[in-house]
Amino acid sequence: MRIANIDNRAALVVGEPGDERAVDIATLSDGRFGPGLSALYSSWDEVRVWAAEVVVASLPATAIDRARLGAPSPVPRQVFAVGLNYHDHAAESGFESPTHLPPVFTKYVSSFSGPDTEVTIPADGNVDWEVELVVIIGREAHRIDEADAWSHVAGLTVGQDISERISQLRGPAPQFGLGKSFPGFTPQGPWLVTPDEFDNPDDLELGCMIDGEEVQKGRTCELIFPVPSLIAALSQTVTLYPGDVIFTGTPAGVGVGQSPQRFLQPGESLDSWIEGIGELRQRFVAESGNKKACRDADRKSHHRPHRV
């Protein structure tokens, strides 16, 4: 099953890759499910049973306008992002591979977007790319075992953990969440794909390219902590809720790890993909002069000495 967010309404995606079409779930279910994505995840077990009984050939499907697609879980209660979860990426970042649990931080929902977007590069920013497999939770999970983890997953999607490295890494301590949460820095999609759609959901190819040049390529079987391990480990501390989003980590090939370092420039396009799910397409533009002037003025105001 594939689920899309079309204008903040849940839609069942049907058809072959390249010829996908959509059916509004609230309409199809006579209002039983939806119309929003949050309502869908809160009834996920019932949705799966209902969807298994739907006769696909009889569905009144319509063409999908990718410009109308949003993130498959647009307003999660919690967003988890995992770092250093591939050996080669840990090495290029100057760290040893984690042995207990990788570093976990958050990305803020205000940075969420759909799969095809225009992203503004902040003035004086070094904007980097990180393609990632994203997990969306379908059932509440607390202190579960790895063996049960996949049963708590609604589905998988493609994500980009776009990162502004200057604000992320400057002291006195790193600002991971803020540096990775500028507007448009968390594109996801094009839709959610349930685990049963894959021959092996633990082994999917992922990658991205800039203007046609491949910069990242890997397989999720190379994750140090695969999806079941991450879900089980997170659930030992927090309760995972339906609709929660987990970015599972990025393979090697990010710009900050290259020599010389490379960052995204205005006019460049970033295409990201995961096998069996689909693609993201981001185009980058420069910050406008007015916005830059406001940001510069704001910086100066924060550096004025206090009068006593």
C-alpha positions as CSV (number, residue, x, y, z in Angstrom):
1,M,0.0,0.0,0.0
2,R,1.1,3.5,-0.8
3,I,-0.3,6.6,0.9
4,A,0.2,10.2,-0.3
5,N,-0.5,13.5,1.2
6,I,-2.4,15.6,-1.4
7,D,-3.3,19.0,-0.2
8,N,-3.3,17.7,3.4
9,R,-5.7,14.9,2.5
10,A,-4.8,11.2,2.6
11,A,-4.9,9.4,-0.7
12,L,-4.4,5.8,-1.8
13,V,-1.8,5.6,-4.5
14,V,-2.4,3.1,-7.3
15,G,-0.8,2.3,-10.7
16,E,2.7,1.5,-11.8
17,P,5.9,3.6,-11.2
18,G,5.8,6.6,-13.5
19,D,2.0,6.3,-13.9
20,E,0.8,6.7,-10.3
21,R,-2.8,7.8,-9.7
22,A,-4.6,8.6,-6.5
23,V,-7.9,8.0,-4.7
24,D,-9.1,10.2,-1.8
25,I,-9.3,7.9,1.2
26,A,-12.0,9.8,3.1
27,T,-14.2,9.7,0.0
28,L,-13.5,6.0,-0.8
29,S,-14.2,5.0,2.8
30,D,-17.3,7.1,3.2
31,G,-15.7,9.2,5.8
32,R,-14.5,6.3,8.0
33,F,-10.8,7.3,7.6
34,G,-9.1,10.6,7.0
35,P,-9.3,13.1,5.6
36,G,-6.0,14.1,7.2
37,L,-2.9,12.0,7.6
38,S,-2.9,12.2,11.4
39,A,-6.4,10.7,11.6
40,L,-5.2,7.9,9.3
41,Y,-2.2,6.9,11.5
42,S,-4.3,7.0,14.7
43,S,-6.4,4.2,13.1
44,W,-3.6,2.5,11.2
45,D,-4.5,-1.2,12.1
46,E,-8.1,-0.6,10.9
47,V,-6.9,1.2,7.8
48,R,-4.7,-1.7,6.8
49,V,-7.5,-4.2,7.1
50,W,-9.8,-1.9,5.1
51,A,-7.2,-1.3,2.4
52,A,-6.6,-5.0,1.9
53,E,-10.3,-5.4,1.0
54,V,-10.4,-2.6,-1.5
55,V,-10.7,-3.7,-5.1
56,V,-8.0,-1.6,-6.9
57,A,-9.3,-2.2,-10.4
58,S,-12.6,-0.4,-9.6
59,L,-11.1,2.7,-8.0
60,P,-11.9,6.1,-9.6
61,A,-8.3,7.3,-9.6
62,T,-7.0,10.6,-10.7
63,A,-3.6,11.8,-11.9
64,I,-1.2,13.0,-9.2
65,D,0.1,16.6,-9.4
66,R,3.5,16.3,-7.6
67,A,3.3,20.0,-6.8
68,R,0.3,19.3,-4.5
69,L,2.2,16.5,-2.5
70,G,3.1,17.2,1.1
71,A,5.2,15.2,3.6
72,P,3.5,11.8,4.3
73,S,3.2,12.6,8.0
74,P,3.0,16.4,8.1
75,V,2.4,17.1,11.8
76,P,4.0,14.3,13.9
77,R,4.1,14.6,17.6
78,Q,7.8,13.8,17.5
79,V,10.6,13.8,15.0
80,F,13.8,11.8,15.6
81,A,17.0,12.2,13.5
82,V,19.8,9.7,13.8
83,G,23.5,10.6,13.1
84,L,26.5,8.5,12.3
85,N,24.5,5.4,11.4
86,Y,26.7,4.3,8.5
87,H,30.4,3.4,9.1
88,D,31.7,5.3,6.1
89,H,29.7,8.4,7.1
90,A,31.0,8.3,10.7
91,A,34.6,8.1,9.3
92,E,34.2,11.0,6.9
93,S,32.7,13.0,9.8
94,G,35.8,12.3,11.9
95,F,34.1,10.0,14.4
96,E,34.4,6.4,15.4
97,S,31.3,4.3,14.6
98,P,28.8,4.2,17.5
99,T,28.6,1.0,19.5
100,H,25.6,1.7,21.8
101,L,23.1,4.1,20.2
102,P,23.9,6.7,17.5
103,P,23.4,10.4,18.4
104,V,19.8,11.3,18.2
105,F,18.5,14.9,17.7
106,T,15.4,16.4,16.2
107,K,14.3,18.4,13.1
108,Y,11.5,20.9,13.6
109,V,8.2,20.4,11.8
110,S,8.3,24.0,10.4
111,S,11.0,22.7,8.1
112,F,8.8,19.9,6.6
113,S,7.9,20.0,2.9
114,G,6.7,17.7,0.1
115,P,9.0,16.0,-2.4
116,D,9.3,18.8,-5.1
117,T,10.3,22.1,-3.7
118,E,12.4,25.3,-4.1
119,V,14.8,25.8,-1.1
120,T,16.4,29.0,-0.1
121,I,20.0,29.0,0.9
122,P,20.5,31.2,4.0
123,A,22.9,34.1,3.5
124,D,26.5,33.1,4.2
125,G,25.3,29.5,4.8
126,N,27.1,26.3,3.9
127,V,24.1,24.1,2.9
128,D,24.8,20.3,2.7
129,W,22.8,17.2,1.6
130,E,22.0,14.0,3.5
131,V,19.6,11.5,1.8
132,E,17.9,9.2,4.4
133,L,15.4,6.4,4.7
134,V,12.5,7.8,6.8
135,V,10.3,5.6,9.0
136,I,6.8,6.6,10.0
137,I,5.3,4.9,13.1
138,G,1.9,3.3,12.8
139,R,1.3,1.9,16.3
140,E,2.3,3.2,19.7
141,A,5.5,1.7,20.9
142,H,7.1,1.7,24.4
143,R,9.8,-0.7,25.5
144,I,9.3,-3.1,22.6
145,D,11.6,-5.8,21.3
146,E,13.5,-5.7,18.0
147,A,11.5,-8.7,16.8
148,D,8.3,-6.7,17.1
149,A,9.5,-3.4,15.7
150,W,8.4,-3.7,12.1
151,S,4.8,-4.4,13.3
152,H,4.8,-0.8,14.7
153,V,5.9,0.8,11.4
154,A,3.2,2.3,9.1
155,G,5.6,2.7,6.2
156,L,8.8,4.2,4.7
157,T,9.5,7.3,2.7
158,V,12.4,9.3,1.2
159,G,13.9,12.2,3.2
160,Q,16.6,14.8,2.9
161,D,18.2,16.0,6.1
162,I,19.4,19.3,4.5
163,S,21.9,20.9,6.9
164,E,23.4,24.4,7.2
165,R,26.8,23.6,8.6
166,I,27.9,27.0,9.9
167,S,25.0,27.5,12.3
168,Q,25.0,23.7,13.0
169,L,28.7,23.4,14.1
170,R,29.7,26.8,15.5
171,G,30.2,26.9,19.3
172,P,30.0,26.8,22.2
173,A,28.1,23.6,21.4
174,P,26.6,22.3,18.1
175,Q,23.1,23.3,17.2
176,F,22.0,20.2,15.3
177,G,18.2,20.8,15.4
178,L,18.3,24.5,14.4
179,G,21.0,24.1,11.8
180,K,18.9,21.4,10.1
181,S,15.5,23.1,10.3
182,F,15.5,26.2,8.1
183,P,12.4,26.4,5.9
184,G,12.2,23.6,3.4
185,F,15.2,21.7,4.9
186,T,13.1,18.5,5.5
187,P,11.6,17.4,2.2
188,Q,9.9,14.0,2.3
189,G,7.9,11.8,0.0
190,P,6.7,11.3,-2.6
191,W,4.5,9.0,-0.5
192,L,4.6,6.4,2.3
193,V,5.1,2.7,1.2
194,T,4.1,0.0,3.7
195,P,6.9,-2.6,4.6
196,D,5.0,-5.5,2.9
197,E,5.6,-3.8,-0.5
198,F,9.3,-4.6,-0.3
199,D,11.1,-8.0,-0.9
200,N,13.3,-6.9,2.0
201,P,12.6,-3.6,3.8
202,D,16.0,-3.8,5.5
203,D,17.9,-3.7,2.2
204,L,17.0,-0.7,-0.1
205,E,19.3,1.3,-2.3
206,L,19.4,5.0,-1.7
207,G,21.3,7.9,-3.1
208,C,21.3,11.5,-4.4
209,M,22.9,13.6,-7.2
210,I,23.5,17.3,-7.8
211,D,22.8,18.4,-11.3
212,G,23.1,14.8,-12.5
213,E,26.3,14.1,-10.6
214,E,26.0,11.2,-8.1
215,V,27.2,12.3,-4.7
216,Q,25.7,9.6,-2.4
217,K,24.9,6.0,-2.9
218,G,24.4,3.2,-0.4
219,R,22.1,0.5,0.9
220,T,20.1,0.4,4.1
221,C,21.5,-3.0,4.9
222,E,24.7,-1.0,5.7
223,L,23.0,0.8,8.6
224,I,24.9,0.2,11.8
225,F,21.6,0.2,13.7
226,P,18.9,-1.0,11.3
227,V,15.3,0.1,11.5
228,P,14.2,-2.5,14.1
229,S,17.2,-1.7,16.4
230,L,16.5,2.0,16.2
231,I,12.8,1.7,17.0
232,A,13.4,-0.7,19.9
233,A,16.2,1.4,21.3
234,L,14.2,4.7,21.1
235,S,11.2,3.0,22.7
236,Q,13.2,2.1,25.8
237,T,13.3,5.8,26.6
238,V,10.4,7.4,24.9
239,T,6.9,6.4,23.8
240,L,6.6,6.4,20.0
241,Y,3.2,7.6,18.7
242,P,1.4,7.0,15.4
243,G,2.7,9.4,12.8
244,D,6.0,10.0,14.5
245,V,8.9,10.4,12.0
246,I,12.4,8.8,12.3
247,F,15.3,9.8,10.0
248,T,17.5,6.8,10.1
249,G,20.9,8.3,9.1
250,T,22.8,9.1,5.9
251,P,25.5,7.2,4.0
252,A,28.9,8.7,3.1
253,G,29.2,11.4,0.5
254,V,28.1,14.6,2.2
255,G,29.7,17.9,1.2
256,V,31.3,18.6,4.6
257,G,33.2,15.3,4.4
258,Q,34.8,16.1,1.0
259,S,38.2,17.6,0.3
260,P,37.8,20.3,-0.5
261,Q,34.4,20.7,1.1
262,R,31.5,21.2,-1.3
263,F,28.2,22.9,-0.6
264,L,25.0,23.5,-2.5
265,Q,24.9,26.6,-4.6
266,P,22.0,28.8,-6.0
267,G,20.7,27.3,-9.2
268,E,21.7,23.7,-8.4
269,S,19.2,20.9,-8.2
270,L,19.3,17.9,-5.8
271,D,17.6,14.6,-6.8
272,S,17.3,12.0,-4.1
273,W,15.8,8.4,-4.4
274,I,15.2,5.2,-2.5
275,E,14.6,2.0,-4.3
276,G,10.9,1.0,-4.3
277,I,9.7,4.3,-2.9
278,G,10.5,7.2,-5.3
279,E,12.3,10.5,-5.7
280,L,12.7,13.9,-4.2
281,R,13.6,17.0,-6.3
282,Q,14.9,20.2,-4.7
283,R,16.1,23.3,-6.5
284,F,18.2,25.8,-4.5
285,V,17.9,29.6,-4.7
286,A,19.8,32.5,-3.1
287,E,18.3,34.4,-0.2
288,S,16.7,37.7,-1.4
289,G,18.4,40.9,-0.7
290,N,15.7,42.1,1.7
291,K,15.8,39.0,3.8
292,K,19.6,39.1,3.9
293,A,19.6,42.7,5.1
294,C,17.1,41.9,7.9
295,R,19.3,38.9,9.0
296,D,22.4,41.1,9.0
297,A,20.6,43.8,11.0
298,D,19.4,41.2,13.5
299,R,23.0,39.9,13.9
300,K,24.2,43.4,14.6
301,S,21.5,44.1,17.2
302,H,22.4,41.0,19.1
303,H,26.0,42.2,19.3
304,R,25.3,45.7,20.7
305,P,26.7,46.2,24.2
306,H,24.1,46.4,27.0
307,R,23.8,49.8,28.7
308,V,23.6,49.8,32.5
